[in-house]
Amino acid sequence: MNIGIYTGRLAVKAASRFRFLLNPISLFVGLQILSVTTIVLWVVWFTKQEDRLRNLVGSREWVNLESGTTVAILVIGCILLGGILVLTVVWFLDGLRQSAIIKQQRNFLSSVTHEVRSPLASIQLALETLSRRELDPAIRDRLIGGAHQDIARMTRLVDQILIAARLDRGITLFAEGPENIDLTEWLPAVAADASGSRLNPETPKINVDVTPGTRLRAPSQALRVVVENLIQNAIKYSPAGSPVLVKAESRDDGSKICITVHDQGMGLDQQEIKQVFRIFRRGNRAVKKAIPGTGLGLYIVESMTRIMGGRVRAESAGVDQGATFIIELPAVAAGKK
């Protein structure tokens, strides 16, 4: 197995297996055990030195105390003070982390609620209209097409939640084996599905540029999830009608395949670039502008790309300067053998 593929799977499994160490309860219990152990050790040592310290305090003859013991008292006292300060800082930072997690969870629940209610309301309205009126065929077809889009939107949401849950539990094997994919034909079809242009001809098409002959061996469905998420993300954060470029090319004498999705939308600042692939992570600007989203898409992209032995990175010149997401995969990516 390719070393990059093995390392990617191992990292995902290790992160899932040891995630409990970052659990607030585990962290709190660990810090409490450390504090109690330190205090007990200090008490034991102090008890052994009690007679010497009592004589020293009574006589004020500091010279009678061994210099090594004096240094030990000073050092241990400093260590205890430093330990208390460190624990205080850790508890404070953990409190901030918990506040951020709670905020992200609230945003996630709010986003999921909106993502579900909106298409349901649209589907219900379409069905009521179709059942109560004799409609022009063009209007009927438009309503049916809209209902199909809403169903596809809800299906993608459920799929994302299920995929994210599997990745969070460390499940890294794909249900399918790798396939030989000709990106010249495959990528335009995926872009059309991701943008909705197959269901709605009025939807602007994504500009796709594939170097002829670019081929990749990878799990087709997993790769589709990754590419669709990036394209839908680009559309979501770009102004209406703004062009999105999807490009695929071979690099390093054919050993690597690079897929790039570039938009001219909201862009990213340096802090957002560092955090953009974290689960439930959504930018403050996106939340303030009420842009739909769950914070799962880019987490899925990063995790699944890593499992396939590749990597993904984000680039941006700054706020409102657009963003570019670059996927690099080995020409033979991982899949179920």
Secondary structure, 3 states (H helix, E strand, C coil): CCHHHHHHHHHHHHHHHCHHHHCHHHHHHHHHHHHHHHHHHHHHHHHHCHHHHHHHHHHCCHHHCCHHHHHHHHHHHHHHHHHHHHHHHHHHHHHHHHHHHHHHHHHHHHHHHHHHHHHHHHHHHHHHHHHHCCCCHHHHHHHHHHHHHHHHHHHHHHHHHHHHHHHHCCCCCCCCCCEEEEHHHHHHHHHHHHHCCCCCCCCCCCEEEECCCCEEEECHHHHHHHHHHHHHHHHHCCCCCCCCEEEEEEECCCCEEEEEEEECCCCCCHHHHHHCCCCCCCCHHHHHCCCCCCCCHHHHHHHHHHHCCCEEEEECCCCCCCEEEEEEEECECCCCC
